[in-house]
Amino acid sequence: MRAAMKHFWMGIGILTWAAVAPLRAAFEDPLWSARSAALGGAFTTIEDDPTGAFYNPAALASARPRGVNFGYAKLFAGVDNVDLSLNQLAYVQPLPEGTTMSIGWGSVVSGGLMREDTFVLGAAQRFEHVPLIEVVSAGVSLRYLSQKYTLDAARSAGDPVFRDGAQRGVVAFDVHAHVPEVDPRVPGLSAGLSVRGLNKPDVGVGSKVRLPTEAAFGLKYKWRSWSLPVDMVVRDGELTPHVGVEARLAQERVALRAGTDTHQAGAGLGYTHALRKSIQLQVDYTFLWPLELQDTSGSHRATIGVKF
């Protein structure tokens, strides 16, 4: 009886995962941190957050921050028999001569059914006295993408889909650029570009599925304590806008954020506390509401980090 019930709930879980999965394709940006989620995924021009390792390492080379953060998210809370979670870790380290290195790990887990991991290693260089634009940063990143399915001995283990195994790992190659000041006549306007998956690796398990090349172009306008980032992302011929707004108050210790794309809308806040003169603790929280899924109480995101 217990075995029958286990198989029943596993089947229900797989069906629910199939219903939720269309909301994001394989290795599509799951909005890695609370801040990126609150800004609607408009992160191509964000230069002061370690999570930029996943989005645009070149932007990190422009500001050259040093820090680490860790994030956790509970996805689609309230949907019966769905146990989706996200974990993320990122670190950025400036090096001499304008070089910046960044690393990141992120994992999307569906209960005991499947797991999708992303490991990213990025390097970027800041160039000064460039004709016309004065300063520009350029970078590259390598992403190791891994998918793993957990097979049930009584059912899915014999599925021909998994005849060649239930796990696959590939490497994707990305290039990035960032201009911290597009035009001196428009102070506060920056631009970023990321082209991800140039080599289109095969990420399929059981069948060939090419990871599509994805291009993200972003602009950010900063005025006083306000920032307005906007990204346009093209993937598989589909154009998706990402729009966010961030306000920093109380001597930049408190941040209020909101943003959206075509799939979800979010709002969040952040708090920065100085532990020492050169060490800051950053805590961010975001509530994300899906626009294409009913019967859910949304997703909760939390990120904690240290800048030093």
HELIX and SHEET records of a PDB file:
HELIX    1   1 ARG A    2  VAL A   20  1                                  19    
HELIX    2   2 ALA A   21  LEU A   23  5                                   3    
HELIX    3   3 ALA A   34  ALA A   38  1                                   5    
HELIX    4   4 GLY A   52  TYR A   55  1                                   4    
HELIX    5   5 PRO A   57  ALA A   63  1                                   7    
HELIX    6   6 PRO A   96  GLY A   98  5                                   3    
HELIX    7   7 SER A  156  GLY A  158  5                                   3    
HELIX    8   8 PRO A  160  PHE A  162  5                                   3    
SHEET    1   A15 GLY A  67  LEU A  75  0                                        
SHEET    2   A15 LEU A  84  PRO A  94 -1                                        
SHEET    3   A15 THR A  99  SER A 110 -1                                        
SHEET    4   A15 MET A 114  VAL A 130 -1                                        
SHEET    5   A15 GLU A 134  TYR A 149 -1                                        
SHEET    6   A15 GLN A 167  VAL A 179 -1                                        
SHEET    7   A15 LEU A 189  ARG A 196 -1                                        
SHEET    8   A15 GLU A 214  TRP A 223 -1                                        
SHEET    9   A15 TRP A 226  ARG A 235 -1                                        
SHEET   10   A15 GLU A 238  LEU A 249 -1                                        
SHEET   11   A15 VAL A 254  THR A 260 -1                                        
SHEET   12   A15 GLN A 264  ARG A 276 -1                                        
SHEET   13   A15 ILE A 279  PRO A 290 -1                                        
SHEET   14   A15 SER A 299  LYS A 307 -1                                        
SHEET   15   A15 GLY A  67  LEU A  75 -1                                        
END                                                                             
